Amino acid sequence: MSDPEPAEEQREPNTDHLDDVDDGCGCTEIWEHLSEEREANAD
């Protein structure tokens, strides 16, 4: 018998958008990275 799918609130969040961010960086670095990605995608 297989385990049932976890409830929506128990699933791990999708963090693919942070793959290019270094481990251990702070909020400012994450904010800058996301802003740069948004600008690049807007073009």
Rosetta blueprint (number, residue, H / E / L):
1 M L
2 S L
3 D L
4 P L
5 E L
6 P L
7 A L
8 E H
9 E H
10 Q H
11 R L
12 E L
13 P L
14 N L
15 T L
16 D H
17 H H
18 L H
19 D L
20 D L
21 V L
22 D L
23 D L
24 G L
25 C L
26 G L
27 C H
28 T H
29 E H
30 I H
31 W H
32 E H
33 H H
34 L H
35 S H
36 E H
37 E H
38 R H
39 E H
40 A H
41 N H
42 A H
43 D L
